[in-house]
Each structure stands twice: as C-alpha cells, then as structure tokens.
Amino acid sequence: MTPLVFLVAVGAAYRLTMLVVYDRITADVRERALTWITGHGEDHHAPDWRCRCRAVYDAHSGLDDHIVDQRSLLDGWRAKVAYLVTCPWCVSFYLGQLVLWSGWCFGTRAWWFVPAAGLAASGAVGTWARYARPAP
C-alpha cells in the first residue's frame, strides 16, 4: 500500500464514519435501525436518549451500578449494539479496518481509488467548510 492510498483510505474511513454516525441524510435510516435494534424510537425518550442507552450499557458491563435500579431501558446486547452504531470511535474502528483492507487489496485500481478519493476530499472539505464560515 502506497502512502497516497493509505491517506485516501483514512480520509474515506473518516467520511464514511461521519455518514453513518452524524449526517442528516442518513438520519432516517439510522433511526429505523435503532428502532429495530432497541424496540423503541428516539421519540420515546428524552433528548439525551443515546446517553441513557450508554448508561444502560455501562450498567450491564458493571461500570455504573446505580443505573441497574432503573430497570434497564434495554437488555445487554441491544444496548451494546445501539451504542456501537452511535459511537464514532466504534464505527470508525470497524469501517477503518474494512476500508484499509480494501485499499490494501485494490488501492491501485481506479474503481476503488476514485470513489475513495472523492470520499476523502468530501470529508476534508466539509470539515474545513464547517470552520471557515465567513462572518456576516
């Protein structure tokens, strides 16, 4: 894997992570997936429902014993999966492995490199644009 392919793969993994965890364009899909995983939707919770689901995950993993008394919002595996799909660190680890592996195997081929470079450029420019808003 060349250094250029590695950098493009890292940028593509960053953009895909943002797409899965944060982008509004995938919010409906993310909401449906979380409703299917958890059995209840975001509308049944307070605005901090992800934090509450994380607290339940911590409770099941023994990290926070006082939450157990709340009769958990989710059972153990569902809380872990809900946490997994909403955690940028978790998503980036698994997507990063997949993207880097695919870059290792196919990084010199145009059908891999061009879309991956587009994702990397989108991630970089989108991040820069967020901080480069001119004052009115």
C-alpha positions as CSV (number, residue, x, y, z in Angstrom):
1,M,0.0,0.0,0.0
2,T,1.4,3.3,-1.0
3,P,1.3,6.3,1.3
4,L,-1.2,8.0,-1.0
5,V,-3.5,5.1,-0.9
6,F,-3.2,4.9,2.9
7,L,-4.1,8.6,3.2
8,V,-7.0,8.3,0.8
9,A,-8.3,5.2,2.8
10,V,-8.0,7.1,6.1
11,G,-9.9,10.0,4.6
12,A,-12.6,7.7,3.1
13,A,-13.0,5.9,6.5
14,Y,-13.4,9.3,8.2
15,R,-16.1,10.4,5.7
16,L,-18.0,7.1,6.0
17,T,-17.9,7.3,9.8
18,M,-19.4,10.8,9.6
19,L,-22.0,9.5,7.2
20,V,-23.0,6.6,9.4
21,V,-23.0,8.4,12.8
22,Y,-23.8,12.1,12.2
23,D,-25.1,13.0,8.7
24,R,-28.7,14.2,8.4
25,I,-29.1,12.4,5.1
26,T,-28.8,9.0,6.9
27,A,-30.8,10.1,10.0
28,D,-33.9,8.2,8.9
29,V,-32.0,5.0,8.2
30,R,-30.2,5.3,11.5
31,E,-33.5,6.0,13.4
32,R,-35.1,3.0,11.8
33,A,-32.1,0.8,12.5
34,L,-32.0,1.9,16.2
35,T,-35.8,1.4,16.5
36,W,-35.4,-2.1,15.2
37,I,-32.4,-2.8,17.4
38,T,-33.8,-1.3,20.6
39,G,-37.5,-1.9,20.1
40,H,-38.3,1.8,20.7
41,G,-37.6,5.0,18.9
42,E,-35.9,8.3,19.7
43,D,-39.4,9.9,20.3
44,H,-40.0,7.6,23.3
45,H,-37.0,9.1,25.1
46,A,-35.7,12.3,26.4
47,P,-33.4,14.2,24.0
48,D,-30.4,12.5,25.7
49,W,-31.6,9.0,24.9
50,R,-28.3,7.9,23.5
51,C,-26.6,8.9,26.8
52,R,-29.3,7.0,28.6
53,C,-28.7,3.9,26.4
54,R,-25.0,4.3,27.0
55,A,-25.7,4.4,30.8
56,V,-27.6,1.2,30.5
57,Y,-24.7,-0.4,28.6
58,D,-22.3,0.8,31.3
59,A,-24.7,-0.7,33.9
60,H,-24.7,-4.1,32.2
61,S,-20.9,-4.1,31.9
62,G,-20.6,-3.3,35.6
63,L,-19.2,0.2,35.2
64,D,-22.1,2.0,36.8
65,D,-24.0,0.0,39.4
66,H,-26.6,2.7,40.4
67,I,-28.3,2.6,36.9
68,V,-29.3,-1.1,37.4
69,D,-32.1,0.0,39.7
70,Q,-33.8,1.8,36.8
71,R,-35.0,-1.5,35.3
72,S,-32.8,-1.1,32.2
73,L,-34.1,0.6,29.1
74,L,-32.5,-2.1,27.0
75,D,-31.2,-5.6,27.6
76,G,-27.5,-6.1,27.5
77,W,-26.8,-7.0,23.8
78,R,-29.2,-4.4,22.4
79,A,-27.6,-1.7,24.5
80,K,-24.2,-2.7,23.2
81,V,-25.4,-2.7,19.5
82,A,-27.2,0.6,19.9
83,Y,-24.0,2.1,21.5
84,L,-21.9,0.5,18.7
85,V,-23.8,2.2,15.8
86,T,-23.9,5.6,17.5
87,C,-20.3,5.7,18.7
88,P,-17.9,7.4,16.2
89,W,-14.9,5.6,17.8
90,C,-16.5,2.2,17.4
91,V,-17.8,2.8,13.8
92,S,-14.5,4.2,12.7
93,F,-12.6,1.2,14.0
94,Y,-14.7,-1.3,12.1
95,L,-15.2,0.8,8.9
96,G,-11.5,1.7,9.1
97,Q,-10.5,-1.9,9.1
98,L,-12.7,-2.6,6.1
99,V,-11.6,0.4,4.1
100,L,-7.9,-0.1,4.8
101,W,-8.1,-3.8,3.9
102,S,-9.9,-2.9,0.7
103,G,-7.2,-0.3,0.0
104,W,-4.5,-2.8,0.6
105,C,-6.1,-5.2,-1.9
106,F,-7.5,-2.8,-4.5
107,G,-6.0,0.6,-3.9
108,T,-4.2,0.9,-7.2
109,R,-7.4,0.3,-9.2
110,A,-9.3,3.2,-10.4
111,W,-12.7,1.7,-9.4
112,W,-11.5,1.8,-5.8
113,F,-9.3,4.9,-5.8
114,V,-11.6,7.4,-7.5
115,P,-14.6,6.9,-5.1
116,A,-12.3,6.6,-2.1
117,A,-10.6,9.9,-3.1
118,G,-13.9,11.5,-3.5
119,L,-15.0,10.4,0.0
120,A,-11.7,11.7,1.4
121,A,-12.0,15.0,-0.3
122,S,-15.6,15.4,0.8
123,G,-14.6,14.7,4.4
124,A,-11.7,17.2,4.3
125,V,-13.6,20.0,2.5
126,G,-16.7,19.5,4.6
127,T,-14.7,19.7,7.8
128,W,-12.8,22.8,6.7
129,A,-16.0,24.5,5.5
130,R,-17.6,24.0,8.9
131,Y,-14.9,26.1,10.4
132,A,-14.4,28.6,7.6
133,R,-17.8,30.3,7.6
134,P,-17.2,34.0,7.0
135,A,-18.7,36.4,9.4
136,P,-21.9,38.2,8.2
